[in-house]
Amino acid sequence: MAAITAALIKQVREETGAGMMDVKKALTEAEGDVARAKEIIRAKGIQAAGKREGRKAQEGTIASKVVESANGQTGYAVELNSETDFVAKTPKFVEFADSVLEDAVKAEAASVDEVLAAASGEATVKEAVEEAAALFGEHVKVGQFAKVEGPHVEIYAHKKSAEMPPSIVAMIATDEAGAAVAHEAALQISAMGAQWLTREDVPADVVESERRVATEKSLAEGKPEKIVPKIVEGRLNAFYKENVLLEQSYVKDPSKTVGDLFKEVGGAAVAFARVEVGKGEAE
């Protein structure tokens, strides 16, 4: 059994928003297993009103573009963070984000580390970002990075308001036929935040965790044990419908799914990515 330290309790509180005593009880029941403790908290329906309370907000923008590549097209998206939206919306900051994107594209980067190591003039992107911090008078960093490839790539960049730069970028790669509905799919990704393309893409450990939570929740609600498996499958399907892109209800016509959109044009989605300012890992 792992020691239940103050640091462990703090970690679970920050990740779930649950109260100290609830977290301590869950960790005790889980014998110090953080992942299991979080499942117990979810199964008991403890609200996460204070989730990540006090975490420093990250502002910034996302630069994105599609380039022709050997496989058809490649979409790139790079998040550049600042401390305030005042800096984020300045033309110089947006221009600098675009320059970081260009350096990433030239280097054919495939990760944040590769973006930081990419050449930027006579320096690297990492060094350019460090210099930019002095220029803008705020901490500046490269946040999230995404790259998708396929015969066709569509990008939708969403702005919170007219004066702000893009805060959400959705990218989807499709086959040639799927290009006909790629824009609609990109809008869906931006609005609904799917995590996986198909249910087969959902990691086995995630599915098992959802199954355990659904089972415990059903039993806690007093459901007859013999019908719990059926209820659990129903809740798993609801999980897929919420988090799997091709199974989500199409926002403009809930009578069909996003998968139906592609079937109607005889096309297919290959991959997708969604980047939202401030939603990456905390520093």
N, C-alpha and C positions, 0 to 999 in steps of 0.2 A: 504493500500500500504506500503510495507516494505521500510525503508529508504535506499537510494542508497548511501552507504558509500564507502570510498576509499578501505576499506578491501574487500567489496563485488565486486567492480570493479577488484581489483587485483586477486581475486579468479577466476572470469570468464575469465580474460585474460590468467591466467596460464593454465586453463583447455581447452581453445579454441585456444589460440595463436592470437586472433583477437586484433586489435588496440584499444587504450583507448576510442576513440570517438565512434567507432562501438559498443564496449561493453556498454558504457554509454547509447547510444541510444536504444540498445536492452533491457537493464534493465529497462529503462524508459517505453518502449512499453510494457514490461512484468510486469510492476508495481512491480518490485523488485523480481519477481519469477526467481530464478537462472535457474532452469530446462527449463522454458519457454524461457528465454533469450538465452540459448544455442541453442534451437530449431530455434529461429528467426535467429541467426547467421548462422546456417547450411542452413536454407531455402534461405537465401540471397547469399549463396555461398561464404561467406567470407573465404579466405584462412587462414590456420593455420600454416603458415610458421614458426612462432616463438613459436609453442606449447611447453609448459613446458621449455622454454628457461631459462637457469640458474639453473635449478633443478640439484642438486648434483647427479652424476651418481653413481649407486650401482653396484659394482663388486661382484664376488663370484662364488659359484658352487651349483649344485643340487645333492644331494645323493638320490638314489632310489633303491628299491628292491621289489620283489614279495615274499610273504610268503603264505604257505598253511593255510587255515582257515576253519571254520565251513561251510561257504557258498561256498567253493571251493578255491578261491585264493583272496588275498588282496594285492593291490599295494600301496606303500607309496612313497612319494617324499617330501623332505625337502630342502628348499633353505637356504644356509648359506651365509651371505653377509660380504664383507670386503670393505675397501675403495679403494684398488687398485687391478688390475689384477696381479701385481707382487706377492702380498701375496696370492691371490686366487689360483694361480697355484703351490704353494709350496706343497710338499708331506705332510707336517705336517698339513696344512690347510685342505687338502682333507681328510686326516685321521680323523681329528677332525669332519668334516662334516659327515663322515661315522659313527662315534661314536654317534653323535646326532641322526642320523637316527636309529641306533640300539636301543637307549633309547626310541625313539618314538614308535618303533615297539613293544618293550617289554611292554610299557604302553598301547598299543593299542589306541594311541592318535587319536583324530578325529578333532583337531583344533590346531592352533598355541599356544593358551593358554595352552592346555593340553600337548603339546610338551614341553613348558617351565617349566611346573610343574612336568614333568616326572623325575623319579629318575635317577641320573647320579653318580654312585659310592655312596659316602656318602652325596652327595649334590643333587641339582636339575640341570636340563639342563640350566635354567636361570643363576644359579650361575656359572656353568662351562663355559658358554659363556662369562660372565663378567671376569672370570679369563683368558680366552683365549685372550681377548682384550689386556691385559697387556703383554701376551706372544708374540703376533704378532705385538704389537706396533700400532695397528689401531683399530678403532671402528669395532666391530664384532657383528652381530645380526642374529637371526633366522628370515628369511623373510617369503616367502609363504610356505604353506603346502597343500598337496593334498592326498586324499585317495580314492581309488575305489575298489569295490568288485564285484565278479561274479564267475561263473563257471571257467572262464579262464581270466587271466589278462596278457596283453602284455605291455612291456615298451620299448620305444626307447629313448636313450639319445644322444643328438646331441652336438658335439663340434665345436666351431668356428674355431679352428685350432688344430693341433696334440699336441701342447705343453700345451694347455689349458684343464681344466676339463670341464665336461658337462655344457652347458649354457642353454639348453632347454631339458626338459623331457616331453615326451608325454606318457600317460597311457590310455589304453582302456580295459574295461571289456566286455567280450562277453559270449554267451552261447557256448556249446561244439562245435557245427557246425561252429559257427562264428570264432573259433580259427584259422581256415584255412586261413582267410584273415586279422587276427588281426594285424600282422606285417605291412601289407600294410596300414591299417587304422591308425596305430600309426605314420607311416611316413607322412601320409596326415595331421594328427593333428599337427605334428611338423612344417611342411612347411606352412600350410594354416591358422592355428590359429582359427578354428571354436570356437564359443562360446556356442552353444547349440547342443544337440544331434538331436532333432526333432523340427519342427516348433511349436508343442504343448508345448514345453518346454520354448519357448520365453515368458517372462512375458508380461501380457496384457498391462501394462503401456508402455513398450518398443514398442510394436506393435502400440499402439495408437499414440505415439510420432512419429514413422516413418511415419505413415499415415498422420499426420498433416504436417510434413515437406514435404512429397511428394506432398500433395495437394497444399500447399503454393508455392512450387517451380514450379509446373506445371502452376499455375495461373500467377506467376511472369514471366514465359516464354511466356505468351500470348496464351496458349493453349485454344481452345474453351471450355467453361464451361461444355458443354454437354458430352464431351469425357474425361474430367478430371478424373472421377471415374475409367474408364478403364485404364488410364495411371497410376493412383495411384496403382491399383492392380498389374500392371506390375512392378512398382518400388518396391512394397512390395515383390513380388516374387524374384526380383533380390537381395533384402536384405536377404531373406531366403537362396538363393543360395550361397551367400557369407559367411553367418554366421552360417548356420545350417549344421552340419557335414554330415548327410545322404543325404543332397541335394546338397552338393558341387560337382563340376565336379572332377572326379578322375584325379589327376595330371599326372599319367602315361598314361591315355587314356581318354581324355575329352569327348569322345562320350558316356561315361557312368558316373553315379554318384557313390558316395561311397555306397549309399543305394543299388545300383545295385550289387556291389561286394558281399554284404551279401546275397542278393537274389539268386545269382548264386550258393552259397554253402548251401542254405537253413538255414542260420544262422541269428543271430541278435546281435546287439550291445546293451549293457546294460547301460553303463556309460563311461565317459571319463574325463580326466583332462589334462591340459597343464600348465606347469610352466616354465617361462623364467626369467633368472637372470635380476634383476633390473626393472621388470615390476610390482612389487607389489606396495602397497601404499607408498607414500613418508613419510619420518619421520617428 
